[in-house]
Amino acid sequence: MRFDFLALAALAGASTLTPNVVPLIVRNPYLSTWLYHARDAPWENWPMFWTGAHVGFSVMAAVPGTGKVYPLLGRPHDSLSSDHKLYKIAYPEYLGTTFDASTTNLTYSIPGSSSDHSVQVTLSFLSPITPSSTFRQSIPAAYLTVVAEGCTNLDIYTDINGEWVTGNRDNTIKWDLFESKHTGGNSSTPIKTWKVARSNEQLLTEWADRAEWGTLHFSAPADVRHQSGTSALLRQQFAEKGYLKNVVDTLFRRVMDDEPVFAFSKSFKLASDTKGSCSAKQDSVAFTFALVQDPVVQFASARGLTLMKPLWQSYFSTADELIAYHYDDFKTASALARNYSESLARDAYESGSREYQDIAALSARQVLGATQFSGTPDDPILFLKEISSNGNFQTVDVIFPAFPFFLYTNPRWLAYLLEPLLEHQLSGQYPNDYSMHDLGAHFPNATGHADGNDEYMPVEECGNMLIMGLALANALRYDTEPAFAKATTAGIEANSLPSAKRWRKTVDEYGVDIHEGMKISTGPKAAEKWLSRSYKLWKQWTGYLVRESLIPHNQLCTDDFAGWLANQTNLALKGIVGIKAMSEIADIVGEKEEASYYQNISKTYIEKWQEYGISRDQTHAKLAYTWYGSWTTIYNLYADSLLCFHVSKQEESNSKPPNQEEAGFRRKGRPGHGQQGQIPLQYKPKDDLFIPNKVYQMQSDWYHAVLQKYGLPLDSRHLYTKSDWEFFAAAVTSKKTRTEILTTVAKWVNETETDRPFTDLYDTEGNGGYPGIFFMARPVVGGHFAFLALERACGGKAIEALSFLDKQPPKNINVELALMADVSTSGKDQLKDL
């Protein structure tokens, strides 16, 4: 089968940024291979797993008749002799890396048999993001297409080792070569597949974050040559002969005992039949990589602890059927991925710049690389691992920073993320009256926290769930899915899905989503139904926020690495916005009296929040109410705009005093003693904006003043920052301030020495390195989509409502004097009425 590479190559044009690590094959927490030190030539280092650990994966090329062999990826040349009579190690000219949301291309120029007959070789890695086809997104597999163009013959070699299926090199692995013989039916391409697994798998266990169960399927067309055996011997065989022997080593052994590798080789016939002439030809070969696991996780569902099967298994009865379908699905998958990538590139460019286009593209695969699809086509579930920070399962405050990506890409995927959290808590398996932090201490085991001793972030998680719940409901109500999430296969050579008839209410014949037949549909009634099902939880969590959010007691927020702190200004804002979100949720489900009640409380609280949380000179928000001379990034202001609370509208004012007994209040609270509860005061409305313009203007000006070399620090305690929160904050600033923040982040991407997949926590000064805490590959980079999600919100009115920020340039603020002025006043009068 010839793959149409030209269609694929259009995906990844010239990239502006030069990150130090780029994705190669990234589909889920365990199929996650990256290009290490991407600013160097790809043959200078081995590819890596997201942890930074070595992954055995190499590619070489040889030009027949010249005796020269060229490493392209990894360090296979370490296995070759530097002084051999039959070959010589040489190095190609590396033309660089380009990438988009789904594709990474590595391009080389290799000298041909004569000086003017060079061959251009591209290694194109496709991990397709297909918002219109949840089925395809669930397939745990990716493509490598090797394309050669020129007029000189070329031989290609690639191999993998056992590090793809275990993190422990002392484990014994087994393997086999499976050769399919398609004689009709849906698939037309005979393929051969290396199947590699641990000899003794350990279900649902990890070693150094790698799965210790599952089978790696490494596939190629049937006409390529294959061989397994000791790595050095196979690489020497190729260097000497230019091909492999079509033999299988049957001695199973440990990963690094005479390191067994599993290889393919392909010869491209590009030379002209006429001697001396050069008429360039193009040829290509595609390889696929799939990590098949069953089960994918265990989950404490409403029916008890359940082994969860992969979503793709609803469509295929065997892994071999899946692998064959996936191999032949290249054109359809790449076309759907191209639709998304091109739309994202266009939207990101219009929203920010070429740099923002690259940042969004670089972030997309990383977000989905933390997920696993399960469930059934009519009721999918999306599980998520808190990669690198501690491995928690379905962490609420990791989903929250990532959720702009899902709102932009496919809001239903956000619903699939929230569903297991809602199901588990509705079933009564979690004892606390606030939202749980996560579904399990470590992925892939969502065994819950029946003792209630999960990480303590009560205000954080209640606010997160309410904000995300309303944001999703708004997306469903107003059907705000972008065009690429509704893409069809019209106009492309689509690959049909034989089992689609079984699920005809949820997917069409080509595996593209049909939403009407799914548990979560669109429209006002669908939003009401979705919210109503969990209304008990929304109300329960809001009750906690009413008691505890105005003056949060000593606790963690999502930035737990910064430690416990009482009276956090930004955390309080999240809780108050959460209460406001509940007023909207209640209104949607028809609980009008409760909607008015929560509306009243939220507006009372937001006025008090401004009094407590803003410096006396009104230049900035403090880190904590009683921490004078401090400042913080109030990235939770983003939710006010996203949820349309900053869009002006005429609304009925409700001055009804809150029912204190119903809210569960106990007695008057004081700063630092929020656990005693707070009594909401009667609200007297002044205008119809929840948070006034002056707060937005104040913070926009302040961020301009405190910006550092590589970005906006998180707060006044340190010079480190979180990139997700930078984008949340920047999204609700003036265009000038937003551009300044974006430019400094782009500068960091180009210059940082961090050597793991896109970290979200880094120093804004020095070399932009890790601040002693090593976050990497985390899905929270979905927060980089904050601009894009906001632009879709409220029918575009959310962004329009912030236009006032551009009417004047940022104020010149003397930061040192402003902080000193705040310190010089005790602030007792400010809080005396609490």
N, C-alpha and C positions, 0 to 999 in steps of 0.2 A: 504494500500500500504506500503510495506516495503522499506525503503530507504537504499541504499548501503552506509552506513556511512564509511566503510573502505576506499572507494575511496575518500571520502571527507576528512577524517582524514589525509590522506597523504599530503594534501595541507599544513598544518601548523605544521611543525616539530618544534624542539626546537628553541626558539628565543634567540638571544644573548643579546639584549638590554631589559631594563625594563623601558619603558616609564611610565609616571605618569597617562596618559589617553590613552585608546585604543578604536577603533571603534567597535561598536556592530552592529547596524542597520543604515547604512549610504548610502542613495541613492540620495538625493537632498537636497536643503536648508531647507526643512520642514520635511522630514523623516530622522532624524539625531539624533541617540541615541548612547551615549558613556558610557564607563565604567569609572566612576569617581574614582580618587585615586587608580589607578590600581595596585599599589604596595601593597595596603592593601587587605584584604580578601573582595571578592565582596559583602558580606552581611553587611559590615560595613557602606556602603553608598548607597543611591539611585542612579540609573543611571541618566544621565543628558542629556539635550538638549545641542547643541554645545555652547550655551551662558553660560552654567554652571547652568541653572535653572533645578530644580527637574523634573524628569519624572516618573510618576507612572508605574512601571514595576517590577514585582517580580516573583521569582521562589522559590519553597520550595520542599522538599522531606520528606517522612515519611517511616519508616520501620514497616510494620504490625507486631503486636504482641509485640513490644518493648515499645510502647507509646512514642517514640521519634520522634520529627519533627525537620528538619534541614533547616534553611534558606540557599539558595544558591546565590540568587541575589536580591539586594535591601534590604529593612528592613521590610519585612512582619511580622517578629517576634515582632515588636513594637505593633502589634494588638493582640498579644497573651498574656495570663496570665502567669506570671512567677511562679505561684503556682496553678496548675490545677491538679485535680485528674486523668484526662483521658490522659494527655499528658505532656511531658517535653521538653522544648526547649534545643536542643543540637547543637553542631557545628561540621561540618565535617573537615577532614584534607584537606586543600587547596593545590593542587599540582601545581598550577601556571597557567600562561597565555602563550599561544603561538599564533602567528599570521603570516599571509602572506598577499599578496596583497588583497585577497578577503575574508579571513576567520579569525575569532578570536575564539579560543577554551579556555574555562575555565574548568578546570578538578579538580575533588574532589574525595576523598575516604571516604565512609560512612560505619561505622561499621555495620555488619549484625546482624542476630539473634543470632549468636555465634561469639566468638572472632576471629575465622579464616575464617569467611564468609563475608568479606567486599565487598562492591559494588563500582565499579568505575563509576562515572557519569561525562559525558562531556556535557557542553552546547556549541554547535558549531553554531556560527553566520556566515552566508554566505550572503554577498552582492556582487554578482558575477560581476566581470569585464570581459566583453566578447568583445574584440576588433573585432572579426570576425563576430559578430552579433549585429549590431546597434539596431535592433529591441529589442533584449533582454536587452540591456543596457538601453533602454528607459523605461522599465517597472519599475514603482515606487514601488518596492516591494523587500523584503528580506526574508531569511529563518532563523529559529532557529530549529536546530535538537537536541533533548535531547537523549543521548545514555547512556544506563545502561548496565554494564557488571559485572556479578558475579553469585552467586548461592543463593542469598537472594531476596525475593520479595521486590518490591519497588513501592511506590506511588509518583507521581509527580503532582505538582500544579503550574499553572502560571496565572497571571492576569495583566491587564493594566487598566488605568483610563482615564479620559477625557482630561488630559494634552497633549495627543497626537494630539488633534484637536483644541486647543485654548491656547493662552498664558494668558488668563484672567480667573482666577478661579471663578469669579462672573458670568460667562456666563452659561446659561442653555444648557445642552446637551441632545440629544436623542439617542436611540439605538434600535437595533432589532437583532434577531438571524435568519439568513437565512440558511436553510438546503437544499443542492442540492441533487437531486436523479438522478444520471447519469445512463441512461439505454442503453448506446451505444455511438456511435460517437467517437470522438477523445479521450475524457477523460474517464478514468476508475475508478477514485477515488471519491466516495461520500465524501463531506466535509461539515462542518458546519462553519459558519462565523458570528462573531460579527461585526455589522456595527454601527459605532459610529460617530456622527457629531454634530456640533452646532445646536441648535433648529432653530436659525435664522442666517444663514451664511452671511458673508460679503465678497462678491467677491473681490479678488485682494487687500485685506487688510491684515495688520499684526498687531500683538500685541506682543511687546517684541521679534520681529523677528520670531514669529510663525504665520503660516497661519491661518486665520480666515474663511477659506472656504475649503471644501473637506471632504471626508469620509474615516475614518480609517477602513480597513477590516482586522480583526484578525481571521485567519482560522486555522482549525485543522481537522483531519480525523473524519468521522462521528461517529466512535465507541468510541470516548472519551466522557467524561461527561462534562457538562457545567452548569454555573449558573451566574447570574448577581445579584447585590445587594450591600449592604453596605460592604465596604472592611473588616472591623473587623469581621463581622458576617460570611463572606465567608471563611476567613482564619481560624477562629475558627472551622467552620464546617469541613474543611479539616483536621485540627490538631486532632480533636476528632474522625472523621470517616474514613479519608483517601480517601474520594471521595466527589463529589458535587451532588446536588439534581436534576439537569436537569430542573431548573425552571428559569423564566425570570422575573425580577423586572420591572414593567411597569410604575413606578412613575418617570417621567423625572424630573430632578432637576439640580442645579448648581454643578460644578465640585467637590467642597469639602463639599456640604451639604449631610451629611451621605454618604460620598464619595462613589459614585457608581463605582464598578469595574466589569470587564467582564473577566470571568475566565474559564479555562479548567482544567480537571484533568485526569490523565492516570495511570493505574496500570500495572506494569511490572511483569509477572510471570516468575521469574528466578530460583526459588527453585527447587531442584530435587524432584521427586516423592519418592525417596528412602531416608528415614530418616537418617540423619547423613552424607550422601555422599555429595560431592561438585563437580559438573561438571559445570564449568562456562558457562553461556549462555549470549547472547547479544540481546538486543531489543532496538528499537528506536521509536520516534514519532517526526513528523515534524510539526511545526507551521509556518505560513507565516504572514507577516505584509505588508500591502499595503496602501498607502495614495493616493486616487484617487481624482484628481482635474480636472475640466473642466469649464473654460479655465485654462491654466497654467500661462499665462502672457497676457498682452496686449502690442502690438508692433506697433509703427508708421512706418509701412511698406510703400513701394512705392504706394500702393493703399489706404493709409490712416490708421488711428488707427484701429487695427484689434485684435479681441479676438482670441488668438492662442490656438488651441486644442493640446492635447498631441499626440505625434507621435504614440503611441500604438493604438490610436483610429482608425487609418487607417486599422488595422488588426482585431479589435473586435468591435462589435456594442454595447456591454454592458459591464459594469464593472464586472458583474458576470462571463461572458465568459472569461475575462482576468484573474480573480482570479483563476478560475478552471484550465485554461491552465497553469498558472504560478505554481500552486501547483504540477501538474503532470510533469512539466518541470525540476524538481530538478536535475535529472541525467544528462540531456543535459547541463543545465546551469552550473552545478558544474564541468562537464568535460571540457567545454570550458574555464571556469575560471581557472581550474587547469592548462590547457595548458599555459595560460598567466602567472600565478603565478610561475610555475616551470621555464619558460623561463626567467622571470624577476629575479628570485633568482639566476639562473645560470649566467646571464649576469652581474648582479650587483656584484656577488662574484668575477667574473673574472675581472671586472672593478676596484673594490676597495678592499672589504673585507667582512667578515660576518657582520660587523657592517653596512657597506653600503647596504648590502642585506636587513637588517632590516629597515634601514631608508627609502629606496625606497618602501618597502612593506607597511610601516606605512603611507607613504604619498599618496599612490595611491587612496584609497577610499576617502581621504579628498579632493583631487582635484575634483573628479567626484561628490562629495557630495555638490558642489556648483552649479551644473548644472541641467538644465531641457531640455529634448528633445521635439521638436515640429516639425512642418512641415509635409511633406509627405515622403513615402519611397524613391521616386525618387528625392526628394529635401529636405533632412532633415535640421533642424536648431537646433543649440545648444545654449541655453541661459545660462547666468552665472551671479550669484550674487556675488558682492564684500562683502563677509561675514566678519562681525565684524568691519571692519575699518569704513565704512559709509553706506554700503548697496547699493552702486551704481549699476546700471544695465549695464552689458557688458563693464566694465571698461577696456580700452585698456592696461593701464599699470599694470593691474592685469592679463590679458590674457598673456601679454608678459613674465613675470617671470614663468608662468605656462606652456608656450608652449613647452619646452623640453619634458614634459610628453606626450603631444599629438603627437609630432614628433616621439617619440619612440613607443607609444602605438597604435595609428592609426592616420596618418596624415590627413585623411579626416575629422576627428572630429575637427581638427584645422580649416579646411575650413568651417565647419558648424558654428564655433564660429565667424569667420570673416565675414561670409555672411550678417548677419543683419546690421553690421556696414557699410559695403560697399553699401548694398541696400538703407539704409536710406540716406546716404550722396550722392549717385548717383541721388536720387530722388529730390535733391535740398532743403531738409528740414533743412539743417545746413548751416548757413550763412558765417562762417569763411573760410579762404583759407588754414587753417591747419587742421589736423585731430582732430575730436572731442575726448573728454576725455572719454565719456560714452554715453549710449543711454537713460539714465534716472536717475534722482536723487535718486530713490529708487526702487529696485526690489519689486514686479513683474511688475512695470509699466514703460515700455520703451516708454515714451511719447516724448523723444527727447529734444532738446534745441534750439527751433526756434529763441530764442533771442541771441544765441551764448554765453550765460553766464554759460557755464559749467566750471569745475575746469581748471585753466589756466596752461597747460603743453604743449605748442605748439611744441617745439623741441622734447620733450620726445615722444609724441604720433605719430608725423610724422615719426620719426626714428623707433619706434616700428612697425608701420604698414608696412613700407617698408622692414624691416628686416624679419618680419614674412611672408610677401608676397613672398619674394624670397625663403625663407627657405621652404615654402610649395610648391612652384613651382619646386624647386629642388627635393623634395620628390616625386612629381608627375612625373617629367621628368624621374627620374632614378628608379622609382618604388621601393623605399627603405623601403617598409613595411616589418616589421619582420614577421617571419613564423607564429606567433600566430595570426596575423591579417588576415591570409589567411587560418586559420584552418577550416577543414571541420568536418562533423559529422561521417566520416568513422571510423569504429571500435568501436563506442559507441552506446548504445541503445538510439537513437535520438528520440525526440518528434516532430512529424510532425506538421506543421502549416496549418490548413485548408484554411485560407484565402491567403496563399502564391501564389496561382494561379493568383490572381488578380494583384499581383505585381511580376510576374515571371521574369521580366527583372531586378529586383533589389534584390530579395532574392530567395534562392532555397526553396525546399519544407519543409526544416527544419528551415527556418528563418535565414539562414546564408547569409551574403552579397554577391551579385553579382555586381561587380562594373561597368560592361559595360553598364548597363542600367540606371546608376545614372547620375545626372547632372554633378557631378565631377568625372571624370574617371582618368586613368593613361596614361603616355606616353608623349612624347614631344608635340604632338598636343594638348593634354588635358591641359598641363601646359600653352601653348601659348593661348589657348582659355580662360582659367580662368583669366590670367593676362590681356588679351586684353579687356575683358569686363569692367574692372575697370581702364583701362590705364589713363583715364582722371584724376582720383584721384591720382594715383601714381605720375603722372607728376606734378599735382598741389601741392602735399605735398613736392615733391622734390624741386620745385621752392621756397617754403618757406624755406627749409633747406639751399639752396644755399645762400639765403639772410641772414639767421639768425643763422646758426649753428656754423660757425667758431669761433665767439666770442658771445656766448649766452648772451643776456641781462638779467636783473634781473627777475627770474622766478622760478617756482617750477620744480623739476624733480619728478620721481616716489616716491622718498623718501621724500614725502611732509611733514612728521612729523619733518624733520630737518629744514624746513623753506626755504624762498626765498633766492636765491644767484645768483649773476652775475658771468659770466666767468667760469662756472663750467667745469672742465677738462673732467670729465667722461661723462657729458651730451653732450659736444661738440663732443666727440668721437662717441657717438651714432648717432648724426646727420650726421657726415661725413661718417660713415659706411653706413648710410641710403642713402646718395647720391651715394656711390659706388654700393649699391644694385640696385639703379635705373638704373645705366649703364648696369647691367646684365639683368634687366627686359626689358629695351628697346631693348637689343640685342635679347632676346628670342622672342619678338613679331615682330622682323624684322625692328625696327627703328634704323638702324646702325649709322646714323649720330648723332642722339640724344644719343646713347650709347657712342660714342666717346666723345661727349661734356661733359656728366656727368662723364665719366671716367677721363677726363682731370681735371675737377674741383675737384673731390674727391682726386686725387693724389696731387694736389697743396695744398689743405687744410690739408691733413694728414702730409705733411712736416711742414707746419706752426704750426700745432697742437703740434708736437714734440718740436718745438722751444718754444712755449708759455707754454705748460702744464707740462714739465718735469723739475725737479729741476736742478740748475746750475751744480751740481756735478754728474748729470745723475744717481742718485741712486733710484729715485722714481718719480711718478706722483704727482703733487700738487692737492689739493682739488679745487682750483681755480687759474686761471692764475696769478692773482696779490696777492694771499695769500701765502706769503713766509713763510717757516717753517711749512707748512701743508702737509698732504699726504692724499691720498684717495685710496680706492679699485676701480680699473677701470674694473669693471665686464663687461662693454660693449666691452671689448677686445674679449670676447667670441664669439661675432657675426662675427668677422673677420675670425676666424677659422671655425665656423659652416657653413658659406656661401662659404667656399672654397677659400677665398681670400689669405689664407696663404699657399696654395698649389702651389708650384713653377710651372710655365708654361711659354712657350715662347708666347709673345703677341706683337702685333704691338703697337709701341709707337705712341702716338698722341700728337704732340706739338702744335696743332692748338689752338690759343688763344680763349678763350670763348667769345661768343657773349654777351656782357654785356647788351645790350638793350633788348635782348630776355629774359635774366635772371631777368630783372626788377630791376637792381641795381640802386641805387640813388647816393650815394657818399661814400667816404672812411670812414670806421668805426674805432672806437678806443675801447680799452678795457673798458667795462662798458657801451658802447653805441652801442651795436650790433643791436639795433632796427633800426639804420640808414642803415643797410645793409653793406655787405663787397664786395669788388671787387676781384674776383678770379684772381690770378696771373698765368702767363703761366707756365705750368709744363714741366720740363725737366727730363725725366725718368732716374733712376739710376739702378733699377733692377726690377724684375717682382713680388716681394712681395709687397702687399699693405702696411702692417705695418711690419717693419723690425724685425728680430729676437731679436735685442738688447732690444726692448721694452718688449717683452715677458720675456726675461732673467732678465731684471731689476726688473720687478714686481714680478716674482717668487722668487727672492732673497729677495725682500723687505717684502713680505708676511711672509716668513720664519722668518724674523727679528722681526716683530711686532706682531706675533701670541700670543694670550693670553690663559688663562686657559681653556676657553670654546669656543675658536674660533678666527676668524679673524675679528677685529672691522671694521665697515663700513668706518670710516675715523678718522682723528685726533681730531675731535671735542668731541667725546664721546667714551666710551668703549662698547656701544651697537653694535649689529650686526644684519644683516638680513641673515637668513640661506639660502634663495634662491640665494642671491648674493654671498655668500660664495662658493656655488657649481659652479656657473658660473665662478667665479674667479679661483677656484681650478682646474677646468677642463683644463685650459690653463697654468698650471704650471708644474714644474718637478714632477716626480713620488714621490720624497721625500717630497716636499712641499705639494703636494696633499694629501699624506698619513697623514702628520702632521695635516692638516686642518680637514680631515675626522675624525681622532682619537679624536681631541678635541671636535668636534660636537657630536660624539658618547658618549663621557664622559659627555657632557651636557645632552643628552637625558637620561642617566642613573641617573644623580644626580640633575637635575633641580627641583625646587619646584613649577614651573608653573603648574597650576591645570586645564588647559583647553586644548582642542585638539591642537596638535602640533603648537605652536606659531612660527612665522618666525622672530620675533623681540624680542631680549633678551640681557641681560647683559653678557659680556664675562668674567666677574670677579664676586666676591662675591658668591651668591648662584645661579647665572644664572637665576635670576628672571626677571620679567617685568620691563622695564626702565621707569615706570610711564605711559606707553602707553600699552594698552591691546589688542594686536592682537591675534586672535585665529581661528582655523579651516579654515584658508584662503586657497584658491586654489593655491596660489603662491608657495606652497611647491612642485608644479610640477617642479620647478627649481631644485629640488634635483635630477632630471633625466638628468641634464646637461651632466654628463659624458657619459651616455648611448646614448643620442641623438648625441653627437659629434662623438662617435665611429662608428655610422652608416653613418655619413656625408661623402660626397665626395668619396664614395666607400671605406671607411676606410683610405683614404689618409690624412684626416684632422688630425688624431692622429699621423700618421707617420711623418707628417710635423713638429711635436713638439718634435721629438726624440732628437733634439739637446740640449734640456733642461736637459737631463739626462747625458750629457757627463762630467759634473763636479758638485761637491757638491755646495750647496748654499753658497754664499759669507757671511763672517762675517761682518755685518754692525753695526756700532755704531749709533743707531737711533738718539740719542740725539745730537751727533756731526753733523750728516748729516742735521738735521733740523736747528741747529744753524748756520751752514754754509750757508744755503739758506737764512736765515733771515739777515745775515750780509751783504748781497749784495742787493742793492735796486732793481736791475733788470730793471732799466730804459732802458739800452742799448738793453735788450732783446726784448722790445716792441716798440722801437722808430720808427720803420718803419710803424706802423699802423696809 
